[in-house]
Amino acid sequence: DAGVTQSPTHLIKTRGQQVTLRCSPKSGHDTVSWYQQALGQGPQFIFQYYEEEERQRGNFPDRFSGHQFPNYSSELNVNALLLGDSALYLCASSPRELDEQYFGPGTRLTVT
Amino acid sequence: GESVGLHLPTLSVQEGDNSIINCAYSNSASDYFIWYKQESGKGPQFIIDIRSNMDKRQGQRVTVLLNKTVKHLSLQIAATQPGDSAVYFCAENDGGGFKTIFGAGTRLFVKA
């Protein structure tokens, strides 16, 4: 049984560009959350998706948007990239919102 | 905000000793708490969780203690091994919501 998978592993973008990151949840999980982890810091909650709807959002601007598909996979989109968006982007899935979350390995985004 | 400093606190222990990692949480309404282990280049890995109606929970070699009066959480690792070397994060779920807030990490270094 595959755990949470994310793609791509690494990505380099230029300021002002747009990026899409992808996540496949663990089998049997229907809830997906996205986090941003800057170097040397703890993950910060971006938003959570359940039943294809954004259920809660952290303190991130509208440049950050997402989507959840009927098969529960999810995408994170970031528009108008800034240098400060450089971070590890983590996806986590759970069978219910308060159950233990399983994290993927993350996508390392570098904005130059 | 919810971000933490770049310089993580470090705990250095001898192999075989017990480790205690402490964490203060912020929201008295939080009702679910989790400890994660994060190794270099990987996503956070679930270790153990505890709900607010408990004050202690034990797993394999790990124990989590919750003191709601002073909003304090601790992780005890028995017979610490070199493979336990990692950054450890406590996290809280802001009661009633779906947002998980990570605390400041602690780097555990195990000396062989």
Interface residues (C-beta under 8 A of the other chain):
Chain A: V4 T31 S33 Y35 A38 L39 G40 Q41 G42 P43 Q44 F45 Q48 Y50 R55 Q56 G58 N59 L90 A92 E97 L98 E100 Q101 Y102 F103 G104 P105 G106
Chain B: G1 E2 S3 V4 G5 L6 H7 L8 Y32 I34 Y36 G41 K42 G43 P44 Q45 F46 D49 F89 A91 N93 G97 F98 K99 T100 I101 F102 G103 A104 G105
